[in-house]
């Protein structure tokens, strides 16, 4: 009897396990189908304040949460501070025309940074007028801005300046071509005093709008200078040697031959080899009826342009870049954390008036034209959530929930003149891994002014690279520069997110480098080993010239697999306990039955 009960229980257990397997498969399949889904969370983030032009990102109040700087009607700047309660971003600080020296000037850009070296975040605004581009700085104080204390630069620029660390002191400097001399100059603002110096050894005429960059181009972990010009040398590269910039042609100096409209340059480790690549969107005609994207890899003897996207056709509809004042531009980020950066771009229907944002997937090359690059872009036409946003004008990546997964912010043109902000949550559920790195200024370590840790101070110039081994045993590496561009809505994040794919291995090596001072021979680079995946690393390079003394704070972000594993383990344990309980109950019933029978036999014999 007991054995038969156990057999029946085992059969029931097998049926239950079969049903659980089917349910698990259905859940996995549905999750796989929705792994690239997007969710509109605009109201959750901004409430009814979702209008204006997103201009920059940074942590103004040093709470380790990234805030958003928004320009409204080119007349005021509103800082949306991150908040734990809905709406998650609330307008807290406003800079309007009442505090600007020239109220008629239009605000064109916002660049947060620590310009005076006091480890408090300041904010630089650029304004456009007939006299040129002016720069105005509001100084940070007590984790906010002192609107009564500002500094207007006494020279104007021909275009928006590039914020970079020209002299390697880890205090952002202001680089550009000034009026009326038309010379390249750099402005130092340490201790809040203006100091102008000539920047480069030869004259340069910058293109407007430019896409200048402060990025390491020769893999020595020291940021170099890249310029877009109107001269015969369309692109100029100035390599940092011992802290001084020397012009060298390590990149193609002219765009592809067929290019009619040249877009904005951007830099990213496109193929995951640890070297920054130059990405360039172009149009083959003035109306952008034919569009293409090229990449020029550094580190080659004679680098050449390689086409990585030319198919812009969806069935019978042909799309293309939007020609205009800002020119075609890419906003880059690793959307699916596979270790290869993807892109967001705004395209226009060439046969109509439709205009929307698209996601460009970085995939292995399957075309002879991109063979030398090894990778290519592929347009994801199936993103209905992006397609639902009509009249899009700009799209960028942003880590909304600070979980290492890049979400999206899209700007669209509404009925009035101002833009509408849309926030899309990335519900990517493949559980890939990442490492998130933020390099601080290192101007202070423990004794910081007013006791505020400078976790939010945007720092241009640091370079990050990792090496590891993937699940197949292959060597894998990737690199990124921090805040390499600052003008014309580059919208770069104050940290770098490097995807690791589905390999949960520790990072073998993580390298961090910062700019050097003029005449300094030693490269400022430090290495950390055995970094845990899904972690945020905050690097404090203090003191600057002693990398071995640099410190790093590690913050772990548990992945979905940890939660799913815990749930599965608890579920299995509960299931086993239930089976044990049922078997114990059946055994107890059988024992009671045998005791009754034994008692019955005893009394029968006694009679």
C-alpha positions, 0 to 999 in steps of 0.5 A: 500500500505504501509503495503504491502510494509513493508510485502515485506520488512520483507520477503526480510529481512528474506531471507537475514537473512537466507542467512547470517546464512548459510554463518556464518555456512559455515565460522564457519565450515571451521574455525573449520576444519582448527583450527589445521592448521599450516602455514610455515612462515620460509621465513617470519621469517629468510629469507635465514638465516634459518640454524643452531641449535637453542640453546636458547631464550632470550631478549638480547636488552630488547625490550620485544621481544624474540630473538633466539640464534643459533649455526652454525657448532659448531663454532659460535653463532649468535643472531637473534634479533626480528624486526618489519619488514620482516624478523622478525628475523635478525642476529645482534650479532655474537660470532665466534671462533676468540674470544674463548680462545680455537679455536679448542673447539666445541660450545655445548650450549648457556645459556643467563642470568644475571650472574653478577647481573647488570641487563644486559643480559650476555651469557654463552657458553659451549665448549667441548674438551678432557679436558672436558666441559668448560664454557665461559661468555660474559658480556652484555653491552648497550643492546648487548654483549661486545665481548672483555670482557669475563670470562673463568671458571678456572674449567671444568665440566664432562658435561654441567652445570645446570644454577640455583639459588643455594643461592637464590640471584636471580643471576644465578649460575653454578652447575655441577660436576667438573674435576678432583675432581668429586665433585658437585660444584657451581660457583657464579659470582656476581661482576664478581669474581669466587667463588667456593663452594661445593654444596651437602652433599654427592657425586654424579655421574651425568649421561651423558647426564643428564637432571637435573632440578631446579623445585618445586617438593613439591608445596611450591613455592621454587625450588628444585633440581632434578638430573639424575645419574649413581649410584644405585639411577638413580634419586635423588631429593634434596628438598629446606628446609629453602634455604638448599637442603636435599635429599628426595625420593619423586619421583621414584628413578629408571626408569620403570622396562622394560626400556632399553633406558631411555630418558631425564626427563622433568617436567610439570603439566601434569594433571592440579592439580597444581603439577609438574609431572615427564615425562620420554620417554623410549624404551623397547629395544636398537633399540627403536622398542618399545617406551613408555612415563611414568609419575610419579606424586609427592605428593603421598605416594608411587608414581609409574610410569604410562604409558601415551603413548604406541601406536606408530602405524599408520595403518601398520607403527610402529614409535619409539623414535630415539636412539642416543647421546641425547636420546629421549626428549620431548619439552612441551607446551600448543599448544591448550591452553586447560590448559593441556600441549602437547608435540613435539617429533621426531620419527623414522619409525622402518621399514624404514629410515623416521624420522619426528616430531609429536605433542602429544595431551594431552587428557583425559585417555581412557585406563586402564593403564593411569587411575591413571594419568587421562590424556594421550598423543595421537599422531596427525598423521594428521599434514601434515605440520609437516610430510612434514619436512623430516629428522627432528632432533628436534622440540620445541614450540616458540611464534613467534608473541608474541600473547600467541599462541605457534608456532613451530620451527623444525630442519631438517638435510639437504644435508650438515652438518648444520641443516635447521630451519623451522618455523610453525605458529599455526593457532589455531582458537578456541579462547581459553584463556591464561595467560603469565607470566614472572618473572624477577630477581628483582635486581632493580626496577626503578633505573636500571643500564644505565636506562635499564629495565631488561625485557629480563634477563632470570631467572631460578627458579620462580614458577607460579600457578593459580586457577580459575573456568571454564565455568562449575563451576569447580575448575581449576588450573595449574602450571609451573616452569620458566627455570627449565632446561638449558642443552642439548637443553632443549629449554625452553622459558624465560616465561610461557604460561598457557592455560585457555581453553575457559573460559573467567573468570578472574583468581581468584588467581595467585601465584608467588614464587621465591627461598629462601636464606639459613636459610630463614624461610619465603616462598617468595610467592605473590598472585594477584587476578582478572587477566584478561585473554589473558594478559601478566604479568611481575612480578618484585620481588623487594625487594626479601624478601618482597613479599607484595612489589612486583610489576606486569605490566599487558599487555593485548593481545586482543583475536579473540573473541573481534575482531569478536564481534566488527565486528559482532556488527558493521555488525548488526548495519549497517544491521539495519541502512540499513533496517531502511533506506529502510523502511524510504524510502518506507514510504517517497514514500507512504507519497508523493503519499498520498500528491499528491492524497490529492492535486488532491482531493482538486483541484477537489472539488474546480472546 
